Amino acid sequence: MKIKQAGTALLLIGLLAGCQETKEEEAQQLMDGDTLSGNAMDGYNTEPKDGQVGYVRFEKSQLDQDEERNRQIKVNREQMADMISRMILRYDQFDDVATAVTDNEVLVAYKRADDTDRGTAADMVQKTAYSLVPSFYHVYVSDNPASFGDVQSLSNSTVYDEGYNSTISSIIKKMKQSPQGKVDETNPNQPNVGPNTNTEAETGMEN
């Protein structure tokens, strides 16, 4: 029995080692085919370490320029919504935040502290969201408690759903009845603000 168990263990070790070698070979092939070879950092980090710097290098000749001009910028919307909510909650002035990220809008519902001015709160939320998303996004915010339900209603939506655009437009129309902050939605230049850039006196917390 012991001999059989030992044989099984050796077989498993061999299979795992073979799988690892296969993964390494596939990763190397991906690196060699898509990015410049040489320094390992010139390729994709397939299993980045915690805190690993993101880095990719291409030569222009490696890319199909027609394809690149038509390439859509892809954003992980769930992660973006998570990050925006977490960053806003770093402020002492907020107790509850819900964020939905669509293909080009960010919708944020929030509960502010009673001693925080509505306009000030809206500006803080709006600018924080703008500081975390690509420049083509538009941010809409609301401190109306009903906005939490509106934002949550989008949680299982896709951009391909029937009536998607009209639903988004309806929610935005209601959210714009609340203060929207000082960044003009027609010119959302990335503001140099947010929990990581404002002073401790402004945010109530250390950077």
Solvent accessible surface area in square Angstrom, and as a share of the most:
residue,aa,sasa,rsa
1,M,170,0.76
2,K,170,0.72
3,I,155,0.78
4,K,149,0.63
5,Q,111,0.49
6,A,55,0.42
7,G,38,0.36
8,T,68,0.40
9,A,47,0.36
10,L,125,0.62
11,L,114,0.57
12,L,98,0.49
13,I,108,0.55
14,G,44,0.43
15,L,102,0.51
16,L,125,0.62
17,A,49,0.38
18,G,32,0.31
19,C,72,0.43
20,Q,90,0.40
21,E,106,0.48
22,T,67,0.39
23,K,124,0.52
24,E,99,0.44
25,E,103,0.46
26,E,101,0.45
27,A,25,0.19
28,Q,88,0.39
29,Q,124,0.55
30,L,83,0.41
31,M,28,0.13
32,D,74,0.38
33,G,58,0.56
34,D,59,0.31
35,T,1,0.01
36,L,32,0.16
37,S,76,0.49
38,G,73,0.70
39,N,99,0.51
40,A,68,0.53
41,M,71,0.32
42,D,16,0.08
43,G,0,0.00
44,Y,79,0.30
45,N,51,0.26
46,T,79,0.46
47,E,145,0.65
48,P,82,0.52
49,K,153,0.65
50,D,156,0.81
51,G,74,0.71
52,Q,54,0.24
53,V,107,0.61
54,G,75,0.72
55,Y,88,0.34
56,V,66,0.38
57,R,115,0.42
58,F,79,0.33
59,E,84,0.37
60,K,151,0.64
61,S,103,0.67
62,Q,72,0.32
63,L,57,0.28
64,D,82,0.42
65,Q,61,0.27
66,D,91,0.47
67,E,98,0.44
68,E,52,0.23
69,R,173,0.63
70,N,123,0.63
71,R,143,0.52
72,Q,146,0.65
73,I,123,0.63
74,K,186,0.79
75,V,29,0.17
76,N,83,0.43
77,R,98,0.36
78,E,142,0.64
79,Q,121,0.54
80,M,25,0.11
81,A,15,0.11
82,D,66,0.34
83,M,80,0.36
84,I,0,0.00
85,S,18,0.12
86,R,158,0.58
87,M,18,0.08
88,I,0,0.00
89,L,77,0.38
90,R,122,0.44
91,Y,5,0.02
92,D,95,0.49
93,Q,40,0.18
94,F,9,0.04
95,D,94,0.49
96,D,68,0.35
97,V,18,0.10
98,A,27,0.21
99,T,21,0.12
100,A,13,0.10
101,V,17,0.10
102,T,9,0.05
103,D,59,0.30
104,N,61,0.32
105,E,29,0.13
106,V,0,0.00
107,L,0,0.00
108,V,0,0.00
109,A,0,0.00
110,Y,0,0.00
111,K,118,0.50
112,R,62,0.23
113,A,24,0.18
114,D,146,0.76
115,D,134,0.70
116,T,13,0.08
117,D,93,0.48
118,R,104,0.38
119,G,36,0.34
120,T,69,0.40
121,A,0,0.00
122,A,0,0.00
123,D,17,0.09
124,M,24,0.11
125,V,0,0.00
126,Q,4,0.02
127,K,42,0.18
128,T,0,0.00
129,A,0,0.00
130,Y,1,0.00
131,S,44,0.28
132,L,40,0.20
133,V,9,0.05
134,P,38,0.24
135,S,71,0.46
136,F,84,0.35
137,Y,3,0.01
138,H,57,0.26
139,V,2,0.01
140,Y,18,0.07
141,V,0,0.00
142,S,0,0.00
143,D,22,0.11
144,N,73,0.38
145,P,110,0.69
146,A,67,0.52
147,S,6,0.04
148,F,47,0.20
149,G,44,0.42
150,D,28,0.15
151,V,6,0.03
152,Q,129,0.57
153,S,75,0.48
154,L,16,0.08
155,S,80,0.52
156,N,144,0.74
157,S,43,0.28
158,T,67,0.39
159,V,43,0.25
160,Y,195,0.74
161,D,63,0.33
162,E,178,0.80
163,G,40,0.38
164,Y,21,0.08
165,N,113,0.58
166,S,76,0.49
167,T,59,0.34
168,I,7,0.03
169,S,67,0.44
170,S,59,0.38
171,I,8,0.04
172,I,22,0.11
173,K,149,0.63
174,K,100,0.42
175,M,0,0.00
176,K,91,0.39
177,Q,146,0.65
178,S,9,0.06
179,P,40,0.25
180,Q,40,0.18
181,G,28,0.27
182,K,165,0.70
183,V,21,0.12
184,D,81,0.42
185,E,57,0.25
186,T,110,0.64
187,N,84,0.43
188,P,19,0.12
189,N,101,0.52
190,Q,81,0.36
191,P,25,0.16
192,N,133,0.68
193,V,36,0.21
194,G,3,0.03
195,P,2,0.01
196,N,90,0.46
197,T,70,0.41
198,N,27,0.14
199,T,73,0.43
200,E,97,0.43
201,A,103,0.79
202,E,98,0.44
203,T,0,0.00
204,G,43,0.41
205,M,35,0.16
206,E,138,0.62
207,N,116,0.59
